[in-house]
Amino acid sequence: MTGARPSSAPAAPAARAPVTRRLTLRARLALLTAAAVALAVAACALASWYLTRDQLYQELDRRLAALSSGPPGPADGGPEGDRPPGGPWMAREVQDALAACSPTPTADYQSVPPLPFEIFQVVSAQGRACTIPGAGVLDVTAEDAAVARGERDRVSRDGTGVTARGQDDRVRVLTRSFRTRDGTRVALSFAISLDEVEGPLDNLTLLLVAVTAVGVLVSAGAGLMIARAGLRPVDELTGAVEHVARTEDLGTRIPEEGTDEIARLSRSFNSMTAALAASRERQRQLIADAGHELRTPLTSLRTNIDLLLRSEAAGRDLPEATHRNLLAGVKAQMLELSTLVGDLLELARPADAEPVRETVALHDVVTRAVERARLRGPGLTVEAATEPWYVEGDPASLERAVVNLLDNAVKFSPSGGTVAVRLADGELTVRDHGPGITPEDLPHVFERFWRSPSARSLPGSGLGLSIVARVVAECGGRVGLEPAPGGGALARVRLPGTPAPRD
């Protein structure tokens, strides 16, 4: 019995997600400009249409009010009231219409004198439509009935009706109160066709739609031109950025014209590329200086180790003093390498990295550094006078900086000399009696890897004072080096702090 064979059909590839294409900034600006202008034009067109409509309706209501008012005086000898238009004939028609009160219109319009109304009818006090022969009929609303009962004087509204010729029509209606000869209060409704309003409004609508469409097209073209003109500096900036990314040429600059946002962006880009170029130059210089400083101890190490290996391979022991000197040299060069690597690691720490901040007893740091300096300069006298002073900073970095200051003083002090260390009121001073500093060397003493010509033969990498300046700056202090009265050098370090620890 054989089992079912597995299907060998390849699996269907997974459907790829659709790629969403966003409009370019130029297209978005043009689209936004066109939309803004279109909305403005449409709002103006709509406001114009409503204003024109209101004006036409007001004019129509004024015509209805003027045409529906008869001459004042008694109505055919009855109580005082307004005569309906048409004089005595219309008064009789109103009376007859009330007597019959038929809501069915009659088409006997040949016998009706010409009237300025499309439709004319009487509304009884009961709210019923009482038609006049040849004058059509209107729908009666609650507002018309309220006028007929005397609750309101008049009302204007839109409505529908049937003309004397039997045609349905939309009309503007004015219903006003009227009192007959026998004192009966009724309402007369006068209507004029709305064709006089809707016709011009329809024409105005077409015109405004056409104007809006033209405005949208014109605004789209104007928006595109504005976007092109406004984004031309951005295109230049984009080209410069692409050039820098392609060639890594940080010397590229963009013209900085004007004071607008684009000019600010150009200045920011130029400042950024200048900062990057300076950083690259510092990095290149650091690598070159580090390589130069590492070459000497490495060469000495290689030479001493080669001598030891050759002696071992030849089976000839070196004299005890020579062997000891070689090992001491290896140890000294290893110590120098360790110090140099430590200094490089300290300087390689990013300047924007958040340093450790805690309360440090600076007088204790100075005391420990003085003890280390006495061990490194056994033939020197290191005098120390410290007062309590507490600062905010990194304890390890502060101790390294103070040790570097004392090492520098020890290195340049003559045998049997004195190094005076004093800490008072937040100022640390270190004075030696060495050769001092020339005015030409003072501007360079805190530069990386810089060493005066007289110190080239002495051990050191030229990084000690650079580390001191960096640590002091991170603590918000100041450091300076100056010639001391009577010879030697005087280092001054001022750090903000307090004589007692803060709570």
C-alpha positions in Angstrom: 0.0 0.0 0.0 1.5 3.3 -1.0 1.0 6.5 0.8 0.1 9.8 -0.8 2.9 11.6 -2.4 3.7 15.0 -1.0 2.9 17.9 -3.2 6.0 19.3 -5.0 4.3 22.5 -6.1 6.4 25.5 -5.0 4.9 27.8 -2.3 3.4 30.9 -3.6 5.6 33.9 -3.0 4.5 36.2 -0.2 2.6 39.2 -1.4 4.8 42.4 -1.4 3.5 45.3 0.5 2.4 48.1 -1.7 4.8 51.0 -1.9 3.3 54.2 -0.8 4.5 57.1 -2.9 4.3 60.4 -1.2 4.1 63.7 -3.1 7.2 65.8 -3.4 7.4 68.9 -1.3 7.0 71.1 -4.4 3.8 69.2 -5.3 2.5 69.5 -1.8 3.2 73.2 -1.7 1.5 73.7 -5.0 -1.5 71.6 -3.9 -1.8 73.5 -0.6 -1.6 76.8 -2.4 -4.3 75.8 -4.9 -6.5 74.4 -2.2 -6.2 77.6 -0.1 -7.0 79.8 -3.1 -9.8 77.5 -4.1 -11.3 77.6 -0.6 -11.0 81.4 -0.5 -12.6 81.8 -4.0 -15.3 79.3 -3.1 -16.1 81.2 0.2 -16.2 84.5 -1.6 -18.4 83.0 -4.3 -20.8 81.5 -1.8 -21.0 84.7 0.2 -21.7 86.7 -3.0 -24.4 84.3 -4.0 -26.1 84.6 -0.6 -25.8 88.4 -0.5 -27.2 88.6 -4.0 -30.1 86.3 -3.1 -30.9 88.3 0.0 -30.9 91.5 -2.1 -33.2 90.0 -4.7 -35.6 88.7 -2.1 -35.6 92.0 -0.3 -36.4 93.8 -3.6 -39.2 91.3 -4.3 -40.7 91.8 -0.8 -40.5 95.6 -1.3 -42.4 95.3 -4.6 -45.0 93.1 -3.0 -45.5 95.5 -0.2 -45.8 98.5 -2.5 -48.2 96.7 -5.0 -50.4 95.2 -2.3 -51.1 98.5 -0.5 -54.2 100.4 -1.7 -54.9 104.0 -1.0 -55.8 104.7 2.7 -59.3 105.6 3.7 -62.7 103.9 4.3 -63.3 100.7 2.4 -66.6 101.4 0.5 -68.0 103.3 3.4 -67.2 100.5 5.9 -64.8 100.8 8.8 -61.5 102.3 8.2 -58.9 100.1 6.7 -56.7 99.7 3.6 -58.2 99.4 0.3 -56.9 96.4 -1.7 -55.3 97.1 -5.1 -57.9 97.4 -7.9 -60.2 99.8 -6.1 -63.9 99.1 -5.7 -63.7 96.1 -8.1 -61.2 94.3 -5.9 -63.3 95.1 -2.8 -66.3 93.5 -4.4 -64.3 90.5 -5.5 -63.0 90.0 -1.9 -66.5 90.2 -0.6 -67.8 87.7 -3.2 -64.9 85.4 -2.5 -65.7 85.4 1.2 -69.3 84.7 0.5 -68.5 81.7 -1.7 -65.2 80.8 0.0 -64.3 78.1 -2.6 -60.8 76.7 -2.6 -61.1 75.7 -6.2 -59.7 78.2 -8.7 -61.6 79.3 -11.7 -60.1 80.1 -15.1 -62.3 83.1 -15.8 -59.3 85.4 -16.2 -60.6 87.3 -19.3 -63.0 89.2 -17.0 -60.4 90.0 -14.5 -58.6 93.4 -14.9 -54.8 93.1 -15.3 -53.1 92.8 -11.9 -49.4 93.0 -11.0 -49.6 89.7 -9.2 -49.2 86.1 -10.4 -51.8 84.8 -7.8 -54.2 86.6 -5.5 -56.5 85.1 -2.9 -58.4 85.7 0.3 -57.8 83.8 3.5 -60.8 83.7 5.9 -60.5 84.0 9.6 -61.0 80.2 9.8 -57.8 79.8 7.7 -59.6 78.7 4.5 -58.5 79.7 1.0 -61.2 81.7 -0.7 -60.3 82.0 -4.4 -61.1 84.9 -6.7 -62.1 84.0 -10.3 -59.1 84.1 -12.6 -56.6 84.8 -9.8 -55.3 81.3 -9.0 -54.9 79.6 -5.6 -52.2 79.4 -3.0 -51.5 76.9 -0.2 -52.5 78.3 3.1 -50.1 78.0 6.0 -50.4 78.5 9.7 -48.7 81.8 9.3 -51.4 83.0 6.8 -54.1 81.8 9.2 -52.5 83.8 12.1 -52.6 86.9 9.9 -56.3 86.3 9.0 -57.1 86.0 12.7 -55.4 89.3 13.4 -52.5 87.7 15.4 -50.0 89.1 13.0 -50.0 92.1 10.7 -48.2 90.5 7.7 -45.9 87.7 6.7 -43.6 87.0 3.8 -42.7 83.5 2.7 -41.9 81.2 -0.2 -44.7 79.0 -1.4 -46.3 77.1 -4.2 -49.5 77.8 -6.0 -51.6 77.3 -9.2 -52.0 80.2 -11.6 -55.3 81.2 -13.3 -54.0 79.2 -16.3 -53.6 76.1 -14.2 -49.8 76.1 -14.1 -48.0 75.1 -10.9 -45.5 77.8 -9.9 -43.1 78.6 -7.1 -43.9 82.1 -5.8 -43.0 84.7 -3.2 -46.1 85.3 -1.0 -47.0 88.4 1.0 -50.0 87.9 3.3 -51.4 91.0 5.0 -54.3 91.7 7.3 -57.5 93.3 5.8 -60.8 94.4 7.2 -63.9 94.2 5.0 -66.9 96.7 4.9 -68.7 94.9 7.6 -65.6 94.8 9.9 -64.7 91.2 9.2 -61.0 90.6 9.6 -59.5 88.5 6.8 -56.1 88.2 5.1 -55.1 88.9 1.5 -52.3 86.8 0.0 -50.4 88.3 -3.0 -47.8 86.2 -4.9 -45.2 87.0 -7.5 -43.3 84.2 -9.4 -39.9 83.4 -8.1 -38.6 83.2 -11.7 -37.5 86.8 -11.3 -35.2 85.7 -8.5 -34.2 82.1 -9.5 -33.4 83.0 -13.0 -30.7 85.6 -12.1 -29.5 83.3 -9.3 -29.1 80.4 -11.7 -27.1 82.6 -14.0 -25.0 83.9 -11.1 -24.4 80.3 -9.9 -23.0 79.3 -13.3 -20.8 82.4 -13.4 -19.4 81.8 -9.9 -18.7 78.2 -10.6 -16.8 79.2 -13.8 -14.9 81.9 -11.9 -14.1 79.4 -9.1 -12.8 76.8 -11.6 -10.6 79.4 -13.3 -9.4 80.6 -10.0 -8.4 77.0 -9.0 -6.5 76.5 -12.2 -4.8 79.8 -12.0 -3.9 79.2 -8.3 -2.5 75.8 -9.1 -0.2 77.3 -11.7 0.7 80.1 -9.4 1.3 77.7 -6.6 3.6 75.6 -8.7 5.6 78.7 -9.7 5.8 79.9 -6.1 6.9 76.5 -5.0 9.6 76.4 -7.6 10.9 79.8 -6.7 10.6 79.3 -3.0 12.3 75.9 -3.0 15.2 76.8 -5.3 17.5 77.5 -2.3 16.4 74.1 -0.9 17.3 72.5 -4.2 20.7 74.1 -3.9 21.1 72.9 -0.3 20.0 69.4 -1.4 22.6 69.4 -4.1 25.3 70.5 -1.7 24.3 67.8 0.8 24.4 65.2 -2.0 27.8 66.5 -3.1 29.2 66.2 0.5 27.7 62.7 0.8 29.2 61.6 -2.5 32.6 63.2 -2.3 33.0 63.7 1.5 34.2 67.3 0.7 33.4 69.2 3.9 34.7 72.4 2.4 31.5 72.9 0.4 29.7 76.1 1.3 26.2 77.4 0.4 25.6 81.1 -0.3 24.1 82.8 2.7 21.9 85.5 1.3 19.1 87.3 3.2 17.7 86.7 6.7 14.8 84.3 6.0 14.5 80.7 7.1 16.3 79.4 4.0 19.3 81.7 4.7 19.3 80.4 8.3 19.2 76.9 7.1 22.2 77.6 4.8 24.1 79.2 7.6 23.4 76.2 9.8 24.5 73.8 7.1 27.8 75.8 6.6 28.3 75.8 10.4 27.7 72.1 10.5 30.2 71.3 7.7 32.7 73.6 9.2 32.4 71.9 12.6 32.6 68.5 10.9 35.7 69.6 9.0 37.3 70.9 12.2 36.4 67.6 14.0 37.9 65.6 11.1 41.1 67.7 11.2 41.4 67.3 15.0 40.9 63.5 14.6 43.5 63.4 11.9 45.9 65.4 14.0 45.2 63.3 17.1 46.0 60.1 15.1 49.1 61.6 13.6 50.3 62.9 17.0 49.4 59.7 18.8 51.3 57.7 16.1 54.3 59.9 16.5 54.3 59.6 20.3 53.8 55.9 20.2 56.6 55.3 17.8 59.4 56.3 20.2 58.5 54.0 23.2 57.6 51.1 20.8 60.9 51.5 19.0 62.8 51.5 22.3 60.8 48.5 23.5 61.5 46.6 20.3 65.2 47.4 20.6 65.5 46.3 24.2 63.5 43.1 23.7 65.6 42.2 20.5 68.8 42.5 22.6 67.4 40.3 25.3 66.2 37.7 22.7 69.5 37.7 20.8 71.4 37.2 24.1 69.1 34.3 24.9 69.4 32.8 21.4 73.2 33.1 21.4 73.6 31.5 24.8 75.7 34.4 26.0 74.5 36.1 29.1 74.6 39.8 29.2 76.4 41.5 32.1 74.2 41.9 35.1 74.1 45.7 35.0 73.3 45.7 31.3 70.5 43.1 31.8 69.1 45.1 34.6 69.2 48.3 32.7 67.5 46.7 29.7 64.7 45.4 31.9 64.3 48.8 33.6 64.1 50.4 30.2 61.4 48.0 29.2 59.5 48.7 32.3 59.8 52.4 31.9 58.7 52.3 28.3 55.7 50.1 29.3 54.8 52.6 31.9 55.1 55.4 29.4 52.9 53.5 27.0 50.3 52.8 29.7 50.2 56.5 30.6 49.9 57.5 27.0 47.1 55.1 26.3 45.3 56.3 29.5 45.6 59.9 28.3 44.3 59.1 24.9 41.3 57.3 26.3 40.6 60.3 28.5 40.8 62.7 25.6 38.8 60.3 23.4 35.8 60.6 25.7 33.1 62.7 23.8 33.0 66.3 25.0 29.2 66.2 25.1 29.1 63.1 27.3 27.6 63.8 30.7 30.4 63.7 33.2 30.0 62.2 36.7 28.8 64.9 39.2 29.2 64.3 42.9 30.6 66.2 45.8 34.4 65.9 46.0 36.7 67.0 48.9 39.4 68.7 46.8 41.8 69.0 49.8 41.8 65.2 50.1 42.4 64.9 46.4 45.4 67.3 46.6 46.8 65.4 49.7 46.8 62.1 47.8 48.4 63.7 44.7 51.1 65.3 46.8 52.0 61.9 48.3 52.3 60.4 44.8 54.4 63.3 43.7 56.8 62.8 46.6 57.3 59.2 45.5 58.0 60.2 41.9 60.4 62.9 42.9 62.5 61.5 45.8 65.1 64.2 45.5 62.6 67.0 45.7 60.8 68.8 48.5 57.0 69.0 48.0 55.4 71.4 50.4 51.6 71.3 50.8 49.2 73.6 52.6 45.5 72.9 52.0 42.2 74.2 53.4 38.9 72.4 53.1 37.2 72.9 49.8 34.3 70.9 48.3 33.5 70.9 44.6 31.1 69.1 42.2 32.8 66.8 39.7 34.2 63.4 38.9 36.6 62.3 41.7 38.9 60.2 39.4 39.2 62.9 36.8 39.9 65.6 39.4 42.6 63.5 41.0 44.1 62.7 37.5 44.2 66.5 36.8 45.9 67.4 40.1 48.4 64.6 39.6 49.2 65.8 36.1 49.8 69.3 37.5 52.2 68.0 40.1 53.9 65.6 37.7 54.6 68.5 35.4 56.1 70.5 38.3 58.2 67.5 39.4 59.4 66.8 35.9 60.8 70.4 35.4 62.1 70.9 38.9 65.9 70.6 39.4 67.3 68.0 41.8 67.0 69.2 45.3 64.4 71.8 44.3 61.1 72.6 46.0 57.5 72.3 44.7 55.0 74.4 46.7 51.3 73.3 46.6 48.7 75.5 48.2 44.8 75.2 48.3 43.0 78.2 49.7 39.6 79.8 49.0 39.0 77.4 46.1 42.3 78.3 44.3 44.9 75.6 43.8 48.4 76.8 43.0 51.5 74.7 42.1 54.8 76.4 41.9 58.1 74.9 40.8 61.6 76.3 40.4 62.4 74.9 37.0 63.4 76.7 33.8 60.0 78.4 33.6 57.9 79.2 30.5 58.8 81.6 27.7 56.1 84.1 26.5 56.1 82.4 23.1 55.2 79.0 24.7 52.4 80.3 27.0 49.6 80.2 24.3 50.4 76.5 23.5 50.8 74.9 26.9 47.3 73.4 27.0 47.3 72.1 23.4 47.3 68.3 22.8 50.7 66.7 22.3 52.5 70.1 22.5 55.8 70.2 24.2 58.3 73.0 24.4 61.6 72.5 22.6 63.4 72.2 26.0 61.1 69.4 27.1 61.4 67.2 24.0 64.1 65.0 25.6 62.0 64.5 28.8 59.5 61.7 29.2 55.9 62.6 28.6 53.3 62.8 25.8 52.2 66.4 26.0 48.7 65.4 27.0 48.8 66.1 30.7 48.0 69.8 30.7 45.3 69.2 28.0 43.6 66.8 30.4 43.9 69.3 33.2 42.2 72.0 31.1 39.4 69.7 30.1 38.6 68.5 33.6 38.7 72.0 35.0 36.4 73.2 32.3 33.9 70.4 33.0 33.8 71.5 36.6 33.1 75.1 35.6 36.5 76.4 36.7 39.6 78.1 35.1 43.2 77.1 34.8 46.3 79.1 33.8 50.0 78.8 33.7 52.4 81.7 34.2 56.0 82.5 34.9 56.6 82.5 38.7 58.4 85.4 40.4 62.1 84.6 40.8 62.0 81.8 38.1 60.0 78.6 37.6 56.3 78.2 36.6 53.1 78.9 38.6 49.9 77.0 37.8 46.6 78.4 39.0 43.4 76.4 39.1 40.1 78.0 40.3 37.2 75.7 41.0 33.7 76.8 42.2 32.8 75.2 45.5 32.2 75.7 49.2 34.4 75.4 52.3 31.8 72.9 53.7 30.0 70.0 52.0 26.5 70.8 50.7 23.6 69.0 52.2 
